[in-house]
Amino acid sequence: MANNTYRDRLRVVPQFRPDEHDKYADILFGRLERRLQRWDPESVELELSVKDRDMGSQRVALECWVPGLPKIVGTSKDPELDKAVVEVRDDVWRQIDRQVNKRQTLRRG
């Protein structure tokens, strides 16, 4: 079995330049990686995208698929790309946390 990491499971769409991939992966992981630890990296999929880059309607999205949870999508309209990536990371983190807590509450109930 390969030793994949969550970082290995991240797809970055072409609107991001190749020289930006590591920078944005660094922003995403750490906090988000700790939240994903309950799942095997092989079972997690992540995709970072930006639409209308450098335009007034720029929209950054981080999509996350983990077993047992609905698809999670974090979005940001912040015009500064670094801030937008932080926002989508935190949005996905919150949504995963909310789903996990909801499931735990249902199991206890």
C-alpha positions in Angstrom: 0.0 0.0 0.0 1.3 3.4 -0.9 1.8 6.0 1.8 -0.5 8.7 0.4 -1.2 11.8 2.3 -4.1 14.2 2.1 -1.9 16.6 0.1 -1.5 13.8 -2.5 -5.3 13.7 -2.8 -5.6 17.4 -3.8 -6.4 18.3 -7.4 -5.6 21.9 -8.3 -7.4 23.0 -11.5 -5.5 24.7 -14.3 -6.6 28.3 -13.3 -3.8 28.0 -10.7 -0.3 28.2 -12.1 1.9 25.2 -11.4 4.3 27.4 -9.3 1.4 28.2 -7.0 0.3 24.6 -6.2 2.7 24.1 -3.3 1.9 27.5 -1.8 -1.8 26.9 -1.7 -1.4 23.3 -0.6 0.6 24.6 2.4 -2.2 27.0 3.2 -4.8 24.3 3.0 -3.1 21.6 5.0 -2.2 21.5 8.7 -5.5 22.5 10.2 -7.5 20.8 7.6 -5.3 17.7 7.6 -6.0 17.3 11.4 -9.7 17.5 10.7 -9.4 14.7 8.1 -7.4 12.3 10.2 -10.4 10.1 10.9 -10.4 9.0 7.2 -7.7 7.1 5.3 -6.1 9.6 2.8 -6.9 7.1 0.0 -10.6 7.6 0.6 -10.5 11.4 0.5 -10.7 13.6 -2.6 -10.1 17.4 -2.6 -10.3 19.8 -5.5 -9.3 23.5 -5.4 -10.5 25.7 -8.2 -10.9 29.4 -9.1 -13.3 30.8 -11.6 -13.0 34.3 -13.2 -9.5 34.7 -11.7 -8.4 38.3 -11.1 -11.9 39.6 -12.1 -14.5 41.2 -9.9 -16.5 38.0 -9.9 -13.6 35.8 -8.8 -14.8 32.7 -6.9 -12.6 30.2 -5.2 -13.9 26.8 -4.2 -12.6 23.8 -2.3 -14.6 20.6 -2.8 -14.2 17.7 -0.5 -15.4 14.2 -0.7 -15.1 11.9 2.4 -16.8 8.6 3.0 -20.1 8.8 4.9 -20.6 12.6 4.5 -22.3 14.6 1.8 -20.0 16.5 -0.7 -18.6 19.5 1.1 -17.9 22.7 -0.8 -16.2 25.8 0.7 -16.4 29.0 -1.3 -15.0 32.5 -1.2 -15.4 35.6 -3.2 -12.4 37.4 -1.6 -10.5 39.2 -4.4 -7.1 38.3 -2.7 -6.3 34.7 -3.7 -4.4 33.9 -0.5 -7.2 35.1 1.7 -9.8 33.2 -0.4 -7.9 30.0 0.0 -7.8 30.4 3.8 -11.5 31.1 3.8 -12.4 28.0 1.8 -10.1 25.9 4.0 -11.8 27.2 7.1 -15.3 26.8 5.6 -14.6 23.1 4.7 -13.2 22.5 8.2 -16.3 24.0 9.8 -18.6 21.9 7.6 -16.8 18.7 8.3 -16.8 19.5 12.0 -20.5 20.2 11.9 -21.3 16.9 10.0 -19.1 14.8 12.3 -20.7 16.4 15.4 -24.2 15.9 14.0 -23.5 12.2 13.3 -22.1 11.7 16.8 -25.2 13.3 18.4 -27.5 11.1 16.3 -25.6 8.0 17.4 -25.8 9.0 21.1 -29.5 10.0 20.8 
